[in-house]
């Protein structure tokens, strides 16, 4: 299984591992490939600079060592995200959904609204 990590799952995987259930950690560890959307980096950095979140300064440099590949936003991703039904209004999550649908990825998330889009989910 190839997983696209939602922003919260990345945090729980790297900074707060106690937030993930053992079953979820096992499924993440067993995944063939792990991905992170560049919009998650953007979202989390916004929270850091707003004083709502603290992250290790080298977190983004550690992603390759954690075997997490970063997905860039393509024009087709932007169009697909904009055209999704408005079940979810968070633009970061909409992009993650669009990228997962376009690439056939399962999203690791705790956000129940993702299910409205028919994207495969690993409940975190």
N, C-alpha and C positions, 0 to 999 in steps of 0.2 A: 504494500500500500504506500502511495506517495501522499504525504501530508503537507498542507499549507497551514502554518501555525497562525492563529489569531494573536493579536498583540498581547492579550492577557495570558495566553498559554505560553508565549515566549517568556514573559516575566516569571510565571510560575515554574517554568523549566530551568531558568538560569538564575534568578534572584530569590525566588520564594518557593523552592521545590516542595515544601510541605503542603502547599495548596493543591497539588495534583494527587489524585488517588493512585494507589499502586498499580491498579489495572490500566489506568490511562498511561502512566509512565512506561509500563511494559509494552503497550501498543505503540507508543512513540519510539521506544528503543528498537522495536521489531520492524519499524517502517523502512522500506527500501530507500526512500529519499525524503528529506525534510526541506521545506521551502518557507520563506518569509517574504511577504510583499514589502517593497520599499516604502509603501505607505504606512506600514506599521512602525518603521523607523521614524518617519516624519511625525506620526501621531505621538509616539512616546517622547520624542525630543521636544515637541510642543509642551507636553505635560511637565517635563523636566524644567524647561525654561519658564514655565508659569508657576513653578514651586510646588506642584502637585505630586511630584514623583522624584525619587532619587535612583539613579542607575550607576553601575560601575562605569568609570570613564572609558574603559577598554572593551565594553560589551560588544560593540559593533565589530571590532577587530577580532574578537573571539569566535564569531559566527562560522568562519571556514573550519576552525578546529573542532567545532561542534557538528560539523557536516551539515550545516544549514546554508542552503543556497538562496541568495536574494533575487527576487523576481522584479525586474523593472516594469514600469507602466508603459504599455504600448498604446498607440492611437486606438486600436481595436478594443483594448481594455477600457479606455475612457468612454468610448461610445457605448459599449455593452453595459457598463456601470450606470451610465446616465439613462439608459433605456429600461433598466430593471423596474418592475413594479415598486411602488412606494411602501412596501411592507416595513422597510427599515430605512430610516432617514439619515443615519450616520454615514457620511461619504467615505470614510475609511473602510468601514465594514462592507459597504456596497462594492468598493473596489476589490476587496478580498474575495467576495462572492463571485464577482465577474471574472476574476483571474482564475479562481478554482473551476468554474464552469468551463471556461475556455481551454483549460489545460487538463481537464479530467482529474482534478485533485480532490481529495477529501479534506475538509476543513476541521482542524482541531479547535474547538471553541466551547464555551459554556453558554453562549448567546443563543437562546431558543429561536429567535427570529430568523436565523439563517435557514432553518428548515422550510420556511415558506417559499424559498427559491428553488427547492428541489436539488440543492447541492448536497452531496454525501457529507455526513458529519461524524466525527469522532467526538462524542460528548466528553468534555474535560471537567 
